[in-house]
Amino acid sequence: MTFISSIDGMEIYYDVFGAGDETLVFVGGWGVPTAVEVWKHQLSFSSKYKLVLLDLAGHGKSGKNRENYTMELFAHDVKSVIEDLDLTNILLIGHSMGGPVILEVERLISERITGLIAIDSLFLIPESSYAGHEDQSVKEFVKPLENDFIGTVRTMFKSMLSDKMNLQDIEAIEKTPDLLDKRSMVSAMAELQRWDMRKTLPHISKPLKCIVAGKSLSREYRAEYNQVFDAVYLEDLGHLLFLEDPILFNKSLEACISELVN
């Protein structure tokens, strides 16, 4: 088991698989039980690349006594792991909340980064989680989590299930709400709502590609999204697209990786 201290002393757990000239650093979204569980269908990439899978603070095996789980502090979690391994030629891959995190990582250590891949993340619509909401809106948004954490998370995760997923993945998702630390998760969700992509995106210097679930972004918003991002859409898939159709997702991910490293 490998741990490294983040900037505030929080213990961050990570795993390393495979070897290669390029390193893929996978950053999961909000409420990930463990990185290895979430990204298990992508472990096959270790035959060609070095993979780094980490649990952000408040998640999985990492420490859970941080006061505020901001996107910037999450980025320092990732930075600490990267520096501990002395990695360069890195592709940052972030799902959902991991999208904001990898943008913040690039701002911290751009010289180590080759490119970024955001998965079903960084949406521009006003009601999205990336629009820098005011405190009152944030308080209203997280109130259901504070009042009934398990029930709210269970409903949230149930909406992400698909009959395309295998039974093992469905059962793991259904068990996840009971494994999460309420205080950490409420804080992380609140800070995600406060994070404003418009303040960070102009500072990103390395190429960024996006893999988007067709069900997550309706066609009326795609023209605007495509003006900002180099995106590929996987139709008929939802937010957990890498669990719904791992074969299709992995082909898309490999294509993005190849374009970024060549």
C-alpha positions as CSV (number, residue, x, y, z in Angstrom):
1,M,0.0,0.0,0.0
2,T,1.5,3.4,-1.0
3,F,0.6,6.7,0.6
4,I,2.0,10.2,0.1
5,S,1.2,13.4,2.0
6,S,-0.6,16.1,0.2
7,I,0.1,19.8,0.7
8,D,-2.0,19.9,3.9
9,G,-0.6,16.7,5.3
10,M,-3.6,14.6,4.1
11,E,-2.6,11.0,3.3
12,I,-3.3,10.1,-0.3
13,Y,-3.4,6.5,-1.5
14,Y,-2.3,5.4,-5.0
15,D,-1.6,2.4,-7.1
16,V,0.8,2.0,-10.1
17,F,0.3,-0.5,-12.9
18,G,2.4,-1.2,-16.0
19,A,5.2,0.8,-17.6
20,G,5.8,2.9,-20.6
21,D,7.1,6.2,-21.9
22,E,3.7,7.9,-21.2
23,T,1.8,7.8,-17.9
24,L,-1.9,7.9,-17.6
25,V,-3.1,9.4,-14.4
26,F,-6.7,8.6,-13.7
27,V,-8.8,10.9,-11.5
28,G,-12.3,9.8,-10.5
29,G,-15.4,11.8,-9.8
30,W,-17.4,12.6,-6.7
31,G,-18.2,9.6,-4.5
32,V,-15.7,7.2,-6.0
33,P,-15.3,4.3,-3.5
34,T,-11.8,3.3,-4.7
35,A,-10.0,4.3,-7.9
36,V,-9.1,0.6,-8.7
37,E,-12.8,-0.4,-8.5
38,V,-14.0,2.5,-10.7
39,W,-11.3,2.2,-13.4
40,K,-11.0,-1.7,-13.4
41,H,-12.1,-1.9,-17.0
42,Q,-9.2,0.4,-18.0
43,L,-6.4,-1.6,-16.3
44,S,-5.7,-3.2,-19.7
45,F,-4.0,0.0,-20.7
46,S,-1.2,-1.0,-18.5
47,S,0.1,-3.3,-21.3
48,K,1.2,-0.1,-23.1
49,Y,1.3,2.7,-20.6
50,K,2.2,3.3,-16.9
51,L,-1.1,3.8,-15.0
52,V,-1.5,5.8,-11.8
53,L,-4.8,5.4,-10.0
54,L,-5.3,7.5,-6.8
55,D,-8.0,8.1,-4.3
56,L,-8.6,11.8,-3.8
57,A,-8.8,13.0,-0.2
58,G,-12.1,12.0,1.3
59,H,-12.4,9.1,-1.0
60,G,-11.4,5.4,-0.8
61,K,-8.3,4.7,1.3
62,S,-7.1,8.3,1.5
63,G,-7.5,10.6,4.5
64,K,-10.9,12.0,5.4
65,N,-10.3,14.8,7.8
66,R,-9.7,17.8,5.5
67,E,-11.8,20.9,6.4
68,N,-12.8,21.9,2.9
69,Y,-12.4,19.7,-0.2
70,T,-11.7,22.2,-2.9
71,M,-10.8,21.5,-6.5
72,E,-7.5,23.2,-5.9
73,L,-6.7,21.0,-2.9
74,F,-7.7,17.9,-4.9
75,A,-5.2,19.1,-7.5
76,H,-2.5,19.1,-4.9
77,D,-3.4,15.5,-4.0
78,V,-2.7,14.6,-7.6
79,K,0.4,16.8,-7.8
80,S,1.8,15.1,-4.7
81,V,1.5,11.7,-6.2
82,I,3.0,12.8,-9.5
83,E,6.0,14.4,-7.7
84,D,6.5,11.4,-5.5
85,L,6.8,9.2,-8.6
86,D,8.8,11.9,-10.4
87,L,6.6,11.5,-13.5
88,T,6.8,13.4,-16.8
89,N,5.0,12.8,-20.1
90,I,1.7,12.6,-18.3
91,L,-1.8,12.4,-19.7
92,L,-4.4,13.5,-17.1
93,I,-7.7,11.7,-17.4
94,G,-10.6,12.9,-15.2
95,H,-14.2,11.8,-15.0
96,S,-17.0,14.2,-13.8
97,M,-15.5,16.1,-10.8
98,G,-12.2,14.8,-12.0
99,G,-12.5,17.2,-15.0
100,P,-12.1,20.3,-12.8
101,V,-9.4,18.6,-10.8
102,I,-7.2,17.8,-13.8
103,L,-7.5,21.4,-15.1
104,E,-6.2,22.6,-11.7
105,V,-3.4,20.0,-11.8
106,E,-2.3,21.3,-15.2
107,R,-2.1,24.8,-13.8
108,L,0.2,23.6,-11.0
109,I,2.6,21.4,-13.0
110,S,2.0,22.1,-16.7
111,E,5.6,21.3,-17.5
112,R,5.0,17.6,-16.6
113,I,1.8,17.3,-18.6
114,T,1.4,16.2,-22.2
115,G,-2.4,16.5,-22.5
116,L,-5.7,16.2,-20.7
117,I,-8.8,14.0,-21.3
118,A,-12.0,15.0,-19.6
119,I,-14.7,12.4,-19.4
120,D,-18.4,13.5,-19.3
121,S,-17.4,16.8,-17.6
122,L,-16.9,20.5,-18.0
123,F,-20.3,21.3,-19.4
124,L,-21.1,24.9,-20.1
125,I,-24.8,25.0,-19.4
126,P,-25.7,27.4,-16.6
127,E,-27.2,24.7,-14.3
128,S,-24.1,22.6,-14.5
129,S,-21.7,21.9,-11.6
130,Y,-18.9,24.0,-13.2
131,A,-20.5,27.4,-13.4
132,G,-19.3,29.0,-10.1
133,H,-22.6,29.1,-8.2
134,E,-23.2,31.6,-5.4
135,D,-23.2,30.5,-1.8
136,Q,-27.0,30.5,-1.4
137,S,-27.5,28.3,-4.4
138,V,-24.8,25.9,-3.2
139,K,-26.4,25.6,0.2
140,E,-29.7,24.7,-1.4
141,F,-28.1,22.2,-3.7
142,V,-26.3,20.3,-0.9
143,K,-29.2,20.5,1.6
144,P,-30.7,17.1,0.6
145,L,-27.3,15.5,1.2
146,E,-27.1,17.0,4.6
147,N,-30.7,16.0,5.5
148,D,-30.6,12.4,4.1
149,F,-27.2,11.6,2.8
150,I,-27.6,7.9,2.2
151,G,-31.0,8.2,0.6
152,T,-30.0,11.1,-1.6
153,V,-26.8,9.5,-2.8
154,R,-28.6,6.2,-3.4
155,T,-31.2,8.0,-5.6
156,M,-28.4,9.9,-7.4
157,F,-26.4,6.8,-8.2
158,K,-29.5,4.8,-9.1
159,S,-30.2,7.3,-11.9
160,M,-26.8,6.4,-13.4
161,L,-27.4,2.7,-13.6
162,S,-28.0,1.1,-16.9
163,D,-29.1,-2.3,-18.1
164,K,-25.9,-2.3,-20.3
165,M,-23.8,-2.6,-17.1
166,N,-22.8,-6.0,-15.9
167,L,-24.4,-7.2,-12.6
168,Q,-21.1,-6.9,-10.7
169,D,-20.8,-3.2,-11.5
170,I,-24.4,-2.6,-10.7
171,E,-24.1,-4.2,-7.3
172,A,-20.9,-2.3,-6.5
173,I,-22.6,1.0,-7.3
174,E,-25.6,0.1,-5.2
175,K,-23.3,-0.5,-2.2
176,T,-21.3,2.7,-2.6
177,P,-23.5,5.1,-0.6
178,D,-22.9,3.1,2.6
179,L,-19.1,3.4,2.0
180,L,-18.8,7.1,1.7
181,D,-17.9,9.7,4.4
182,K,-20.8,12.1,4.6
183,R,-18.8,15.2,5.8
184,S,-16.2,14.8,3.1
185,M,-18.7,14.2,0.4
186,V,-21.0,17.2,1.3
187,S,-18.0,19.5,1.4
188,A,-16.6,18.2,-2.0
189,M,-20.0,18.6,-3.6
190,A,-20.3,22.1,-2.3
191,E,-16.9,23.1,-3.5
192,L,-17.5,21.6,-6.9
193,Q,-20.6,23.8,-7.2
194,R,-18.5,26.9,-6.3
195,W,-15.7,26.1,-8.8
196,D,-15.9,28.2,-11.9
197,M,-14.5,26.7,-15.1
198,R,-14.5,30.2,-16.7
199,K,-11.7,31.3,-14.3
200,T,-9.5,28.2,-14.9
201,L,-9.9,27.3,-18.6
202,P,-8.1,30.4,-20.0
203,H,-5.0,29.3,-18.1
204,I,-4.8,25.8,-19.6
205,S,-1.9,25.6,-22.1
206,K,-1.8,21.9,-22.9
207,P,-4.3,20.2,-25.4
208,L,-7.6,19.0,-23.9
209,K,-9.9,16.4,-25.4
210,C,-13.3,15.4,-24.1
211,I,-15.3,12.1,-24.2
212,V,-19.0,12.8,-23.6
213,A,-21.9,10.5,-23.0
214,G,-24.6,11.1,-25.5
215,K,-27.3,11.1,-22.8
216,S,-25.5,13.8,-20.8
217,L,-25.4,16.6,-23.3
218,S,-28.4,17.2,-25.6
219,R,-27.7,18.1,-29.2
220,E,-28.9,21.7,-28.7
221,Y,-25.9,22.4,-26.5
222,R,-23.3,20.6,-28.5
223,A,-22.5,23.3,-31.0
224,E,-21.5,25.6,-28.2
225,Y,-19.5,22.9,-26.4
226,N,-17.7,22.0,-29.6
227,Q,-16.6,25.6,-30.0
228,V,-14.6,25.3,-26.8
229,F,-13.7,21.6,-26.7
230,D,-12.4,18.9,-29.0
231,A,-15.1,16.4,-28.1
232,V,-16.3,12.9,-29.2
233,Y,-19.8,11.8,-28.2
234,L,-20.7,8.2,-27.3
235,E,-24.4,8.1,-28.1
236,D,-26.9,6.1,-26.0
237,L,-24.5,6.0,-23.1
238,G,-24.9,7.8,-19.7
239,H,-22.6,9.4,-17.1
240,L,-20.8,6.1,-16.2
241,L,-20.0,5.4,-19.8
242,F,-16.8,3.5,-19.0
243,L,-18.9,1.0,-17.1
244,E,-21.8,0.8,-19.6
245,D,-19.7,0.0,-22.6
246,P,-16.0,-0.5,-21.6
247,I,-15.0,-1.8,-25.1
248,L,-16.4,1.3,-26.9
249,F,-15.1,3.6,-24.3
250,N,-11.6,2.2,-24.3
251,K,-11.4,2.5,-28.1
252,S,-12.4,6.2,-27.8
253,L,-9.9,6.7,-24.9
254,E,-7.1,5.0,-26.9
255,A,-7.9,7.2,-29.9
256,C,-7.7,10.4,-27.7
257,I,-4.4,9.2,-26.1
258,S,-2.9,8.4,-29.5
259,E,-3.7,11.9,-30.8
260,L,-2.2,13.6,-27.8
261,V,1.1,11.7,-27.7
262,N,1.8,11.6,-31.4
